[in-house]
Amino acid sequence: MSEVQTATADVQVSDKGFVPTLLLCFFLGMFGAHRFYAGKIGTGILMLLTLGGFGIWTLIDFIIIAVGSFKDSEGKFIKAS
């Protein structure tokens, strides 16, 4: 039982908001706005140039954000509290 408690205690949550990230992905995801917000400038530029991987990359990111597995540039999870 203590191993489970230790594993959940090590999870770091980002100071970036879950709702703004999700909304940016939904409305401006093809331009990589959610990636810029999360501090992922390099992949944000790639999304901007490819229009979100022709929408596929945006859809995948939206799902990853919605389930709470999206990380910011520091490797911390952006998830609902």
N, C-alpha and C positions, 0 to 999 in steps of 0.2 A: 504494500500500500504506500509506503514511503517513496518508492521509485516513481509512482504516478504523481505524487505531490511535487517531487523534485523536478520532474519533466515540465510540469505546467508552470512552475515558479521561474524557470529559465526563459520563458517566452517574453520577448520585449515588444511592447506595443508602441507604435510610432505616435508622435505628436500631431501628425497630419490627420485630418478628419476623414472618417469613413464616408459620410454623406457627400461632402464636396468632391471626393475622389470618384465616387459612383456617379454623381451627376455630371461631372466633367467628362467622364468616359462615355456616358450615354449621349450627351449633347454635342461634345466636341472631340470625341474619341478618334475620329478619323484624322484629326490634326495633332494627336498626341498630347492634348492638354493635360490629361490626368498624369501622364508620365513626367511632364515638366513640373507639375504640382508636387509630385512625389520626389523630385530631385534627380530623376533619371534623364538627364539632358541628352545623352547620346542616343538612347533608344527613342526619345521624344522626337529628335530630329529625323531619325529613320522613319518613324510613323508619319511625320509631316511630309516627307518626300514621297512615301508610297501610299499616302492617303489611308493610313491604318492597315497596311498590308491588304489593300483593296477590300477593307471591311472585315476580313477574317480575323486579323490580329486584334482589332477592336472588340469583336464579339468574344473572343477568348479572354481578353483582359477583363471585360465586363463580368464574365462568369467567375473569374478568379477573384476579382474584387468582391463580388456578391457573397461568395462563400468564405471570405476572410483570409485568403491565402496570399494576397498581394503584398509585396514588401516595398518599402521606400529605399532610397539610395544608401541608407545605413544598415539595411538588412532587417529592419524592424517591421513587424506586421502592421498593416493598416486594416483594422477591424473594428466592428461596432463594439461599444463597451458593454 
